[in-house]
Amino acid sequence: MPEFTVTLDTAAAGFYRRVAGAAGLSIEQVLSDALFKLAGELALEALAKKQEK
């Protein structure tokens, strides 16, 4: 699977680090899940806008 490097500001990194710790997951898994969910939401939003036209 491809790997990517993402730069986060200090506040965002701290947030995702706390979420990962609370969930018992790696920060990489939490970031991956968050980005995957965002991609799905953006895709659904784009499809909805396309249907409105």
MINUGU-481612 format. One record per residue (C-alpha): x, y, z; residue in three letters; residue number from 0. Coordinates in steps of 0.25 Angstrom, whole numbers, plus 5000, padded with zeros to 4 digits. Each point is the difference from the previous one (the first is absolute). Layout:
BEGIN
NODE    c1    c2    c3  resn  resi
NODE     X     Y     Z   ala   NUM
...
This chain:
BEGIN
NODE    c1    c2    c3  resn  resi
NODE  5000  5000  5000   met     0
NODE  5005  5014  4997   pro     1
NODE  5005  5008  5011   glu     2
NODE  5000  5015  5002   phe     3
NODE  5005  5011  5009   thr     4
NODE  4991  5010  5005   val     5
NODE  5004  5013  5008   thr     6
NODE  4990  5004  5011   leu     7
NODE  5001  5012  5009   asp     8
NODE  5003  4998  5014   thr     9
NODE  4985  5001  5005   ala    10
NODE  4995  4990  4989   ala    11
NODE  5011  4990  5004   ala    12
NODE  4997  5001  5014   gly    13
NODE  4985  4998  4998   phe    14
NODE  5002  4988  4991   tyr    15
NODE  5011  4994  5010   arg    16
NODE  4989  5001  5011   arg    17
NODE  4990  4994  4992   val    18
NODE  5009  4989  4996   ala    19
NODE  5004  4997  5015   gly    20
NODE  4986  5000  5004   ala    21
NODE  4996  4990  4989   ala    22
NODE  5012  4992  5002   gly    23
NODE  5004  5001  4986   leu    24
NODE  5012  5006  4993   ser    25
NODE  5000  5014  4996   ile    26
NODE  5002  4995  4985   glu    27
NODE  4987  4992  5001   gln    28
NODE  4992  5012  5006   val    29
NODE  5005  5009  4989   leu    30
NODE  4998  4990  4989   ser    31
NODE  4985  4997  5005   asp    32
NODE  4998  5015  5001   ala    33
NODE  5005  5003  4986   leu    34
NODE  4992  4988  4995   phe    35
NODE  4987  5005  5006   lys    36
NODE  5002  5014  4995   leu    37
NODE  5002  4995  4986   ala    38
NODE  4987  4993  5001   gly    39
NODE  4993  5012  5005   glu    40
NODE  5006  5009  4989   leu    41
NODE  4996  4990  4989   ala    42
NODE  4985  4999  5005   leu    43
NODE  5000  5016  5001   glu    44
NODE  5005  5001  4985   ala    45
NODE  4990  4989  4996   leu    46
NODE  4989  5008  5007   ala    47
NODE  5004  5013  4993   lys    48
NODE  5001  4993  4986   lys    49
NODE  4985  4995  5002   gln    50
NODE  4995  5014  5004   glu    51
NODE  5004  5005  4986   lys    52
